[in-house]
Amino acid sequence: MTTPAADGFRMPAEWTPHERTWMAWPGPNDTFADDGELAAARSAWAPVARTVRRFEPVTVVCGPGQSAAAAALLGPEVDLVERDLDDAWMRDIGPTFLTDDRGGLAAVDWTFNGWGAQHWARWEHDAKIAAHVADLAGARTYASRLVNEGGAIHVDGEGTVLLTETVQLGPERNPGWTREEAEAEVHAMLGTRKAIWLPRGLTGDYPPHGYGTLGHVDIVAAFAAPGVVVAHRQPDPAHPDHEVAEEVIGILRAATDARGRRLEVVDVPAPTVLEADGHWADYSYINHYLCNGGVVLCAFDDPRDALAADIFRRLFPDRAVTLVDARTIFAGGGGIHCITQQQPKPRVG
């Protein structure tokens, strides 16, 4: 059986040009348990979609019969399609898009099992969304046997991928897989050749802290350019993520990428709030989204919002940085990066 890497495909970095962004519309489920929570979620997802639409086309996948209500919040410029859905985290349930040097577009359809078969998750329909979206995009699809999600990987587009041990190697997803086996599958699917393993994600991403992914990397660290990584820092020693972040930053600073470069690590301080909804907060500015000419950055009505925006403006001087309130999204278990999925423009040469 052929693989994307063998066929010349690789996952481009998020900062390369996009064809469009894909999102999913919140519907009734265990995450949004009542009408008030569902309405709040839709009111939080909509400004993200509208903000991204200022920079590139956006398609939102809605559950059957939900397009009309979605259009009222999203506006006429956002495209809508209807498919059966369980939840609304397109980064994780959607495909991971790939390109080659011949103008081709492909997609990885990871095996999805509800973030490790968590008790609150349903995935009968979400396990099929990646294939639906890839088909709508006209992408050649490669099915992976690895249980994985888009928020659990981050690439520099030059051969390096960030991973976390509690996701790809966790018994909830891939029991019995060795590090070498998981890494080989990731490289075969993404066209990468060097993995940098982080030990875990933020404290709030694990039980009993509500909805979580068991350690997605895109809330902890992300490439901002070849050789440059942004990393979450928790300045307050009272928060358990203080030690988690220090360990992650230390690993990243000691790491080299696929081209042998020592990584430059830009640490981004967490918001000042330590608790949310009775749990340790996992609020993070790392969970941002890059779109054509823009950076969509999580905001928390916090004094450090402005500091984070300044850091990202320095990192991306040619992009407009827009802050969008992400507190409701985080209450559901993710952030702005978690609800968006880029479809890169095909490239030649």
Residue pairs with C-beta under 8 A, 6 or more apart in sequence:
3 142
3 188
3 189
4 10
4 98
4 106
4 108
4 142
4 188
4 189
4 190
4 191
5 187
5 188
5 189
5 190
5 191
6 188
7 100
7 106
8 100
8 101
8 102
8 104
9 98
9 99
9 100
9 104
9 106
9 191
10 98
10 99
10 100
10 157
10 190
10 191
10 192
11 96
11 97
11 98
11 108
11 153
11 155
11 157
11 190
11 191
11 192
12 98
12 99
12 155
12 157
12 344
12 347
13 155
13 156
13 157
13 158
13 223
13 226
14 154
14 222
14 223
14 289
14 290
14 342
15 224
15 225
15 290
15 316
16 157
16 344
16 345
16 347
17 292
17 344
17 345
18 56
18 291
18 292
18 342
18 343
18 344
18 345
19 56
19 57
19 137
19 343
19 344
19 345
19 346
20 56
20 57
20 58
20 59
20 343
21 52
21 56
21 57
21 58
21 59
21 289
21 291
21 340
21 341
21 342
21 343
22 58
22 59
22 60
22 61
22 90
22 94
22 133
22 137
22 340
22 341
22 342
22 343
23 45
23 48
23 49
23 52
23 58
23 59
23 60
23 61
23 88
23 90
23 339
23 340
23 341
24 60
24 61
24 62
24 85
24 87
24 88
24 89
24 90
24 93
24 94
24 129
24 339
25 42
25 45
25 60
25 61
25 62
25 63
25 66
25 70
25 80
25 85
25 88
26 32
26 38
26 41
26 42
26 45
26 87
26 88
26 332
27 38
27 62
27 63
27 66
27 85
27 87
27 88
28 38
29 86
29 87
29 122
30 120
30 121
30 122
31 41
31 87
31 88
31 120
31 211
31 332
31 333
32 38
32 40
32 41
32 332
40 328
41 88
41 328
41 329
41 332
42 69
42 70
42 73
43 73
43 328
44 325
44 326
44 327
44 328
44 329
45 88
45 329
45 339
46 73
46 74
47 324
47 325
48 289
48 296
48 324
48 329
48 336
48 339
48 340
49 58
49 60
49 74
49 78
50 74
50 75
50 78
51 294
51 296
51 322
51 324
52 58
52 289
52 291
52 294
52 296
52 340
53 75
53 77
53 78
54 294
54 322
55 291
55 292
55 293
55 294
55 320
56 291
56 292
57 79
58 77
58 78
58 79
59 78
59 79
59 80
59 81
59 136
60 70
60 74
60 78
60 79
60 80
60 81
61 80
61 81
61 82
61 83
61 85
61 90
61 129
61 132
61 133
62 70
62 80
62 81
62 82
62 83
62 85
63 82
63 83
63 84
63 85
64 82
64 83
64 84
65 82
66 82
67 80
67 82
70 80
71 78
71 80
74 80
81 136
83 125
83 129
83 132
84 125
84 128
85 125
85 126
85 129
86 93
86 121
86 122
86 123
86 124
86 125
86 126
87 93
87 121
87 122
87 123
87 126
88 332
88 339
89 149
89 151
89 333
89 334
89 338
89 339
90 129
90 133
90 339
90 340
90 341
91 149
91 150
91 151
91 218
91 334
91 337
91 338
91 339
91 340
91 341
92 112
92 115
92 149
92 150
92 151
92 152
92 213
92 334
92 338
93 112
93 123
93 126
93 127
93 129
93 130
93 149
94 129
94 130
94 133
94 150
94 341
95 107
95 108
95 109
95 130
95 131
95 133
95 134
95 137
95 139
95 141
95 341
96 107
96 108
96 110
96 150
96 153
96 189
96 190
96 341
97 105
97 106
97 107
97 134
97 137
97 139
97 341
97 342
97 343
97 344
98 105
98 106
98 107
98 108
98 139
98 190
98 191
98 344
99 105
99 106
99 344
99 345
99 346
99 347
100 106
101 347
101 348
101 349
102 348
103 346
103 347
103 348
104 140
104 346
105 137
105 138
105 139
105 140
105 343
105 344
105 346
106 139
106 140
106 141
106 142
107 130
107 133
107 134
107 137
107 139
107 140
107 141
107 142
108 130
108 141
108 142
108 144
108 189
108 190
109 130
109 131
109 134
109 141
109 142
109 143
109 144
110 130
110 144
110 146
110 147
110 148
110 149
110 150
110 189
111 127
111 143
111 144
111 145
111 146
111 147
111 148
112 123
112 126
112 127
112 130
112 147
112 149
113 123
113 127
113 147
113 173
114 121
114 122
114 123
114 126
115 121
115 149
115 172
115 212
115 213
115 214
116 147
116 170
116 172
116 173
116 214
117 172
118 172
118 207
118 211
118 212
118 214
120 211
130 141
131 141
133 341
134 140
134 141
135 141
137 343
139 343
142 189
144 185
144 189
145 185
146 168
146 174
146 177
146 182
146 185
146 186
146 189
147 173
147 174
148 167
148 168
148 173
148 186
149 167
149 213
149 216
150 341
151 213
151 216
151 217
151 218
151 219
151 334
151 337
151 338
152 163
152 164
152 167
152 168
152 213
152 215
152 216
152 217
152 218
153 161
153 162
153 163
153 186
153 190
153 217
154 161
154 162
154 217
154 218
154 221
154 222
154 223
155 161
155 162
155 190
155 192
155 223
156 223
156 225
156 226
156 227
156 257
156 258
157 223
157 226
158 226
158 257
158 258
158 259
159 191
159 192
159 193
159 194
159 257
159 258
159 259
160 192
160 194
160 195
160 196
160 223
160 257
160 258
160 259
161 186
161 187
161 190
161 192
161 194
161 195
161 196
162 195
162 196
162 198
162 217
162 221
162 222
162 223
162 229
163 182
163 183
163 186
163 195
163 196
163 197
163 198
163 217
164 197
164 198
164 199
164 200
164 201
164 215
164 216
164 217
164 220
165 179
165 197
165 198
165 199
165 200
165 215
166 199
166 200
166 201
166 206
166 214
166 215
167 173
167 201
167 213
167 214
167 215
167 216
167 217
168 174
168 177
168 182
168 186
169 177
169 179
169 182
170 214
170 215
172 214
173 214
174 182
179 197
183 195
186 192
186 195
187 193
187 195
192 258
193 258
194 256
194 257
194 258
196 251
196 252
196 255
196 257
198 217
198 220
198 221
198 248
198 251
198 252
199 247
199 248
199 251
200 206
200 215
200 244
201 213
201 214
201 215
201 216
201 217
201 219
201 220
201 244
202 219
202 220
202 232
202 241
202 244
202 245
202 282
202 284
203 209
203 239
203 240
203 241
203 244
203 280
203 282
204 210
204 212
204 241
204 276
204 279
204 280
204 281
204 282
205 212
205 213
205 214
205 215
205 216
205 219
205 282
206 212
206 214
206 215
208 279
209 279
209 280
209 282
210 277
210 279
210 331
210 333
211 332
211 333
211 334
212 282
212 333
213 333
213 334
216 334
216 338
218 286
218 287
218 337
218 338
219 232
219 282
219 284
219 286
219 287
219 334
219 335
219 337
220 231
220 232
220 245
220 248
220 284
220 286
221 229
221 230
221 231
221 232
221 248
221 252
221 286
222 229
222 230
222 286
222 288
222 337
223 229
223 230
224 230
224 266
224 315
224 316
225 315
226 257
226 259
226 261
227 257
227 259
227 261
227 262
227 263
227 264
228 263
228 264
228 266
228 315
229 252
229 263
229 264
229 265
229 266
230 265
230 266
230 267
230 268
230 286
230 311
230 315
231 245
231 248
231 249
231 252
231 265
231 266
231 267
231 268
231 286
232 241
232 245
232 248
232 267
232 268
232 270
232 284
232 285
232 286
233 245
233 246
233 249
233 267
233 268
233 269
233 270
234 241
234 242
234 244
234 245
234 269
234 270
235 242
235 269
235 270
236 242
236 270
236 272
236 274
238 274
239 270
239 274
239 280
239 281
240 280
241 270
241 280
241 282
245 267
245 270
249 265
249 267
252 263
252 265
253 262
253 263
253 265
255 262
255 263
256 262
256 263
257 263
266 311
266 315
268 284
268 285
268 286
268 308
268 311
269 304
269 307
269 308
270 281
270 283
270 284
270 285
270 304
271 281
271 283
271 285
271 300
271 302
271 304
271 305
272 302
272 303
272 304
273 281
273 283
273 300
273 302
274 280
274 281
275 281
276 283
276 327
276 330
276 331
277 331
281 330
282 330
283 298
283 300
283 302
283 326
283 327
283 330
284 298
284 335
285 297
285 298
285 304
285 308
285 311
285 312
287 298
287 326
287 334
287 335
287 336
287 337
287 338
288 295
288 296
288 297
288 298
288 312
288 336
288 337
289 295
289 296
289 336
289 337
289 340
289 342
290 296
290 316
290 319
290 342
291 340
291 342
293 318
293 319
293 320
294 319
294 320
294 321
294 322
295 312
295 316
295 319
295 320
295 321
295 322
296 322
296 324
296 336
296 340
297 308
297 309
297 312
297 321
297 322
297 323
297 324
297 336
298 323
298 324
298 326
298 329
298 330
298 335
298 336
299 305
299 323
299 324
299 325
299 326
300 325
300 326
300 327
301 325
301 327
305 323
309 321
309 323
312 321
313 321
324 336
326 335
326 336
329 335
329 336
329 338
329 339
